[in-house]
Amino acid sequence: MGHQPNINDMLLEVKNISLSFGGVKVLSDISFDIKRNEIRAIIGPNGAGKSSMLNIINGFYHPQQGEIWFNGHKRVSEKPFKIARQGIARTFQNIALFKGMSTLDNLMTGRITKMNTNIFWQALWKGPAEREEIQHRERVEQIIDFLKIQSIRKTPVGRLPYGMQKRVELGRALAAEAKLLLLDEPMAGMNLEEKQDMCRFILDVNDEFDTTIALIEHDMGVVMDLSDRVVVLDYGRKLADGTPDEVRNNQTVIDAYLGVVHD
């Protein structure tokens, strides 16, 4: 420890973040970083503060203490929409798709932060808005091909099986062309085959789109296979941070996961 990392290596830095709700400490003095193009896992038991951490990173929550640095800049307190425009996209534990809309239309909603044409121009003039829509559709079609979901492009997502809905949600996040993709339990509720598919897509997204990924996941096999580095939270504190092997062999982590009581 102690050496200053090359600032260009760091996409996101979380510095001394503390978060409380009504006097209850959710996160206490948490610091970690996410390097460009890595897959970074955030793990820990239920109630560890993992989703709260993602909510801070994408601006849903504002911490009482600490700083977030993104892409070399200290972030001021901003709305989630502005943070999305800066290049952070998110999926959720509970699928947050528009159930009555088709796969294609759900993916198009992921392009909202990229749309420049004023809504009134869209209503009045076909030209600029039409050109822009064609560009957005081309991007969405690339994602449909990439995720192998051509057969469900017109299907309302509410009719799709759970694993496919999760894939569409990943696609919508990809449509935003984010620098940092936050995946909140992307494998939750999936069978083995669906998990294997999702793992492959996450690795391909990281590789082919050069997308940096931070993910929360309970399946330790998945975490150890996918991640470059792992940060472990427990009751709002940071327990460990390192490579999968370092974390796997860390006695404090083993004790926390096995439920060993400390005096």
Buried (B, 14 or more C-beta within 10 A) or exposed (E): EEEEEEEEEBBBBBBEBBBBEEEEBBBBBBBBBBBBBBBBBBBBBEEBBBBBBBBBBBBBBEBEEBEBBBBEEEBEEEEBEEBBBBBBBBBBBEBEBEEEBBBBBBBBBBBEBBBEBEEEBBEEEEEEBEEBBEEBBEBBBEBBEBBEBEEBBEBBBEEBEEBBBBBBBBBBBBBBBBBBBBBBBBBBBBEEEBBEBBBEBBBEBBEEBEBBBBBBBBBBEBBBEBBBBBBBBBBBBBBBBBEBEEBBEBEBBEBBBEEEEEE
